[in-house]
Amino acid sequence: MALVSQNERAEEQEVTQLELTSWGSLGDTLAAFEDGTINVFGGIPGEQVEVRILRYRRRRQDHVSGIVTRVLTASPHRVEAPCGYFGACTGCQWQHIEYEHQLELKRDRVSDNFSKYSQLQAVQVPPTLASPQLLNYRNHARFTVRNGGQMGFVNRLSRRFVKIDKCMIMAPGINESVRALQDNVAETTQLSIRLGVNTGDWLIQPLMVSSEIAIKTGQTHYTERLMGHDLRIASPSFAQVNTPQTEQMMELVRDRLGLTGQELLIDAYAGVGTFAVLLASSVRKVIAIEESAAAVKDAAVNTDGIDNLDFIKGKTEDVLKELGETPDAVILDPPRVGCHPDTLETLISHPSRRIAYVSCDPETLTRDLAVLVDGGYEVESVQPIDMFPQTHHVECLTVLRHNNESRNE
């Protein structure tokens, strides 16, 4: 069974046979090789495979990795990758794995990280919430531009550029834009396309002036609709890439916080105000906190007319300390690095009844949860969420309540 795409150039290769033993941190498999262990793209633990060895030097260090070229003994979970670029492009790590097993692996990743902390070992992690769409779900694409205007991606291991005419995980509207732009964008080296899946609105950056381009580019923002609310999102602002799954996650957050309409809710790391806008009608008051100037500007538009919502520009760790109010509920949706220690300290010294922690990184999530549990909270529920099908990434929603709250119920 061949794996490397025909899109790769033929060249003299260093090839060896390996037994794949376990999973690595980037969704690759691991195998013993020479005097150590290497990452191998495109495998499944337990398989016997033929691997092309890649040796390269980066940042004054020698690196060795591998890409599966042929499967000699296949895992029962292996399927044929639907994309012809798989192997040449490393953007999707798991297209060769049946979807149900992808969900199991993501649950295992979350569970393994919980098991590393004695405070969290008793927490039961349920099955991963499946994505409504397994392909064509991404509303945001970033392309590298090379070779006189070609759009594509750079292989993470070989560093080769791969021209892409259609990406199977991108929303159809993005692929339509690719067809209109491909080979005509030599005036830039990077290009971003963002699409409002529920509105049809789009943003393409940067501005292109070539007469060969027939679609509009250079928009400063676009509009997406989530749960019936229109949200403006500027080019630098963060938005979840899987729109249908984001709406499912929003419903989960609302349900698991158990909002009654009487709460003071803090939306920390609020971005463009998505949670704040969608939950304002379910609480007495919302205070949203965000430090990104672009996101705050979007939020001013998105929250206009919502009387029970205050938006504060600043770092969450600083604003919380100066707030002077103890919230009933808090939403934490920090970047991948997790929460600042001062944020956790304030939540411990001024405890909220409940916290909903949304994270795209199980390692930093469990690190922060352990601190909160030591500070008097307990984990009420955990839900892995597949926001990124065909990749190793996993979103997770964890709800905590303070021990004082559990004694009062």
C-alpha positions in Angstrom: 0.0 0.0 0.0 1.7 3.2 -1.2 1.3 6.4 0.8 3.5 9.2 -0.5 1.6 11.2 -3.1 2.5 11.2 -6.8 2.8 15.0 -6.4 6.2 14.5 -4.9 9.2 14.6 -7.3 11.0 11.4 -7.8 14.5 11.4 -6.3 17.0 9.1 -4.9 15.8 8.2 -1.4 17.1 6.7 1.8 14.5 4.0 2.6 14.3 1.6 5.5 11.7 -0.8 7.1 10.5 0.1 10.6 8.1 -1.1 13.2 5.9 1.8 14.5 5.6 1.7 18.3 3.6 4.6 19.7 2.2 8.1 19.1 4.4 11.2 19.1 3.3 14.7 20.2 2.6 16.0 16.7 0.3 13.2 15.5 3.2 11.3 14.0 4.2 7.8 15.1 7.5 6.9 16.8 10.0 4.2 15.8 13.4 3.0 16.9 16.0 4.1 14.4 19.8 4.0 14.6 20.7 5.0 18.1 17.4 6.7 19.0 13.8 7.3 18.1 12.4 9.2 15.1 9.0 10.7 14.2 7.4 9.0 11.3 4.5 10.7 9.4 1.6 8.6 8.0 1.7 5.6 10.2 -0.3 3.9 13.0 1.3 2.1 16.0 1.8 -1.6 15.5 2.3 -1.3 11.7 5.4 -2.6 9.8 6.2 0.0 7.2 8.7 1.2 4.6 9.9 4.7 5.5 11.7 7.4 3.5 14.3 8.9 5.9 14.7 12.7 5.9 17.9 14.2 7.2 18.1 18.0 7.5 19.8 20.7 9.5 17.6 23.4 11.1 18.7 26.1 13.6 22.2 24.6 13.7 20.9 21.2 14.7 20.7 18.0 12.8 17.2 16.4 12.5 16.1 13.0 11.3 12.5 12.0 10.6 10.5 9.8 8.2 7.5 9.6 6.0 5.7 6.2 5.3 6.1 5.3 1.6 4.6 1.8 1.8 2.6 -0.2 4.4 3.8 -3.8 4.8 1.5 -4.8 7.7 -1.5 -2.5 8.1 -3.4 -1.6 11.2 -7.1 -2.5 11.2 -7.8 1.2 11.7 -6.1 2.2 8.4 -8.2 3.6 5.5 -7.2 5.1 2.2 -6.5 8.8 2.6 -9.0 10.6 0.4 -6.7 13.5 -0.5 -4.1 13.1 -3.3 -1.7 15.5 -1.5 -1.6 13.4 1.7 2.1 12.6 2.5 3.4 15.4 0.3 1.4 17.9 2.5 1.5 17.3 6.2 -1.3 19.6 7.2 -3.6 16.7 7.9 -1.9 14.0 10.0 -4.6 11.5 10.3 -6.5 11.1 7.0 -5.3 7.5 6.8 -7.1 6.6 10.1 -10.8 5.7 10.3 -12.8 8.5 11.9 -14.1 6.5 14.9 -10.5 5.6 15.8 -9.5 9.3 15.4 -12.1 10.1 18.1 -10.8 7.4 20.4 -7.2 8.6 20.0 -8.3 12.2 20.8 -10.1 11.0 23.9 -7.0 9.0 24.9 -4.8 12.1 24.5 -7.0 14.1 26.9 -7.3 11.2 29.4 -3.5 10.6 29.3 -2.9 14.2 30.2 -5.4 14.1 33.1 -3.7 11.0 34.4 -0.4 12.9 34.8 -1.8 14.8 37.8 -2.8 13.1 41.0 -5.5 15.8 41.5 -7.1 14.8 38.1 -6.6 11.0 37.9 -10.2 10.2 39.1 -11.8 12.3 36.4 -13.6 10.3 33.8 -13.2 11.5 30.2 -16.2 10.6 27.9 -16.0 9.8 24.2 -15.0 12.7 21.9 -17.9 14.7 20.5 -17.8 14.0 16.7 -17.7 16.9 14.2 -20.8 17.3 12.0 -18.5 17.5 9.0 -15.4 15.3 8.5 -14.2 17.2 5.4 -14.8 20.7 4.0 -15.1 22.2 7.5 -12.3 24.7 7.8 -13.4 28.4 7.4 -9.8 29.7 7.4 -6.8 28.9 5.2 -3.2 30.3 5.2 -1.3 29.7 2.0 2.4 30.1 1.2 3.1 31.7 -2.2 6.1 30.7 -4.3 7.2 30.0 -7.9 5.7 33.2 -9.5 2.3 33.1 -7.8 1.6 29.5 -6.9 -0.5 28.9 -3.7 0.3 25.9 -1.5 1.6 24.5 1.8 5.1 23.6 3.1 5.7 20.1 4.2 6.5 20.2 7.9 9.3 17.6 7.6 10.9 17.9 4.2 10.2 21.7 4.0 9.1 21.2 0.4 6.5 23.5 -1.1 3.4 21.7 -2.5 1.1 23.6 -4.8 -2.5 23.1 -3.8 -5.5 23.4 -6.2 -8.1 22.1 -3.7 -7.8 21.3 0.0 -10.3 18.7 1.2 -10.7 20.1 4.7 -11.4 23.6 3.5 -14.9 24.9 3.1 -16.1 24.8 -0.5 -16.1 28.6 -0.7 -12.4 28.7 0.1 -11.6 26.3 -2.6 -13.6 28.4 -5.0 -11.4 31.3 -4.1 -8.3 29.2 -4.6 -9.4 28.4 -8.2 -9.8 32.2 -8.8 -6.4 33.1 -7.3 -4.1 30.2 -8.1 -1.0 31.2 -10.2 -2.0 34.9 -10.0 -0.7 36.1 -6.6 3.0 36.7 -7.1 2.7 40.1 -5.5 2.7 38.4 -2.0 4.5 35.6 -0.2 1.6 34.7 2.2 -2.1 34.7 1.6 -5.1 34.2 4.0 -8.7 33.4 3.1 -11.4 33.5 5.8 -15.0 32.6 5.0 -18.3 33.2 6.8 -19.8 29.7 6.3 -23.3 30.8 7.4 -23.2 34.1 5.6 -21.1 33.6 2.5 -19.1 36.7 3.4 -15.3 36.4 3.0 -12.0 38.1 3.6 -8.8 37.7 1.5 -5.6 39.3 2.7 -3.5 41.1 1.5 -5.0 43.3 -1.1 -4.2 42.2 -4.7 -4.0 44.6 -7.6 -3.3 42.1 -10.4 -5.7 42.4 -13.3 -5.7 38.6 -13.5 -7.7 38.3 -10.3 -11.4 38.5 -10.8 -12.5 38.4 -7.1 -12.4 41.1 -4.4 -9.4 41.0 -2.0 -8.1 43.2 0.8 -11.2 43.2 3.0 -10.5 44.3 6.6 -13.2 42.1 8.1 -16.0 39.6 7.3 -19.2 38.5 9.1 -20.1 35.1 10.4 -23.4 34.1 11.9 -23.4 31.8 15.1 -26.6 30.7 16.7 -28.5 33.5 14.9 -26.1 36.3 15.9 -24.0 38.1 13.3 -20.4 38.6 14.4 -17.8 40.9 12.7 -14.4 39.4 12.6 -11.3 41.4 11.5 -8.3 39.8 9.8 -6.1 39.7 12.9 -8.9 38.4 15.2 -9.3 34.8 16.3 -12.3 32.7 15.4 -12.8 28.9 15.6 -12.2 27.2 12.3 -15.1 24.7 12.4 -18.3 26.7 12.4 -20.9 23.9 12.9 -18.9 22.4 15.7 -18.4 25.8 17.3 -22.2 26.1 17.5 -22.4 22.7 19.2 -19.7 23.8 21.7 -21.5 27.0 22.5 -24.7 25.1 23.4 -22.6 22.8 25.6 -21.1 25.8 27.5 -24.5 27.3 28.1 -26.0 24.0 29.3 -23.1 23.0 31.6 -22.8 26.3 33.3 -26.4 25.9 34.4 -27.2 29.6 33.8 -30.5 30.8 35.4 -30.5 34.4 34.3 -29.3 35.8 37.6 -25.6 35.4 37.2 -22.7 37.7 36.8 -20.7 36.1 34.0 -17.1 36.9 33.1 -15.9 36.1 29.6 -12.1 36.1 29.9 -10.0 36.0 26.8 -13.2 37.1 25.0 -11.9 37.7 21.5 -14.5 39.3 19.3 -17.1 38.7 22.1 -18.6 35.4 20.8 -19.4 33.8 24.2 -20.4 37.2 25.7 -22.9 37.9 22.9 -24.4 34.5 22.8 -24.8 34.2 26.6 -25.8 37.7 27.5 -29.5 36.9 27.3 -29.0 33.9 29.8 -27.4 36.0 32.6 -27.9 39.2 34.6 -24.7 40.8 33.4 -21.6 39.9 31.3 -18.1 41.4 31.7 -15.9 40.5 28.7 -12.1 41.0 28.8 -9.8 41.0 25.8 -6.4 42.6 25.2 -6.2 42.4 21.3 -7.0 45.8 19.9 -8.4 44.3 16.7 -10.7 41.9 18.6 -11.9 44.7 20.9 -12.8 46.8 17.9 -14.8 43.9 16.4 -16.5 43.3 19.8 -17.6 47.0 20.0 -19.7 46.3 16.9 -20.8 42.9 17.9 -22.0 43.9 21.4 -23.7 47.2 20.3 -27.1 47.4 21.8 -26.6 44.7 24.5 -27.4 46.6 27.7 -26.2 44.1 30.2 -22.7 43.6 28.7 -19.5 45.6 29.6 -16.4 45.1 27.5 -13.0 45.9 29.0 -9.7 46.1 27.0 -6.8 44.7 28.9 -5.0 41.5 30.0 -7.2 39.1 31.8 -4.7 38.6 34.6 -4.7 42.4 35.2 -8.4 43.1 34.8 -9.5 40.3 37.1 -7.3 41.6 40.0 -8.8 45.1 39.7 -12.4 44.1 39.0 -13.7 44.2 42.6 -16.5 41.8 41.8 -16.8 38.1 42.4 -18.5 36.4 39.4 -21.0 33.6 39.5 -19.6 32.0 36.4 -16.4 32.4 34.3 -15.5 31.4 30.8 -11.8 30.8 30.2 -10.8 30.5 26.5 -7.1 31.3 26.5 -4.6 30.9 23.7 -2.7 27.6 23.4 -0.2 28.6 26.2 -3.0 28.5 28.7 -3.8 30.9 31.5 -1.4 33.4 33.1 -0.6 32.3 36.7 -2.1 35.5 38.0 -5.4 34.7 36.4 -5.6 31.3 38.2 -4.5 33.0 41.5 -7.3 35.5 41.3 -9.9 32.8 40.5 -8.7 31.0 43.6 -8.7 34.0 45.9 -12.1 35.2 44.6 -13.8 31.9 43.6 -16.5 31.7 41.1 -19.3 29.1 41.5 -18.5 27.6 38.1 -15.8 27.9 35.5 -16.0 26.7 31.9 -12.5 26.2 30.5 -12.2 25.9 26.7 -8.8 24.7 25.5 -7.1 23.5 22.3 -4.1 22.1 24.2 -4.6 19.2 26.7 -1.2 19.7 28.2 -1.7 23.4 29.2 -5.3 22.7 30.1 -4.5 20.0 32.7 -1.6 22.0 34.1 -4.0 24.9 34.8 -6.8 22.5 36.1 -4.4 21.0 38.6 -3.7 24.5 40.0 -7.4 25.3 40.2 -8.2 22.0 41.9 -5.5 22.6 44.5 -7.1 26.0 45.1 -10.5 24.6 46.0 -12.3 23.7 42.7 -13.3 20.3 41.5 -13.8 19.1 38.0 -17.5 18.6 37.3 -17.3 17.4 33.7 -14.9 17.1 30.8 -15.8 16.9 27.1 -13.3 16.3 24.3 -14.6 18.0 21.1 -13.4 17.3 17.6 -12.9 20.7 16.2 -10.2 19.5 13.7 -11.1 16.2 11.9 -8.3 14.5 10.1 -5.7 16.1 12.4 -4.3 15.2 15.8 -5.6 18.4 17.4 -8.4 18.2 20.0 -10.5 20.9 21.7 -11.8 20.3 25.2 -14.4 21.8 27.4 -14.0 21.3 31.2 -16.4 22.7 33.7 -15.3 23.2 37.3 -17.2 24.2 40.4 -15.9 25.5 43.7 -16.0 23.3 46.7 -18.2 25.9 48.5 -20.7 25.5 45.8 -20.8 21.7 45.9 -21.4 21.9 49.7 -24.3 24.3 49.1 -26.1 22.1 46.6 
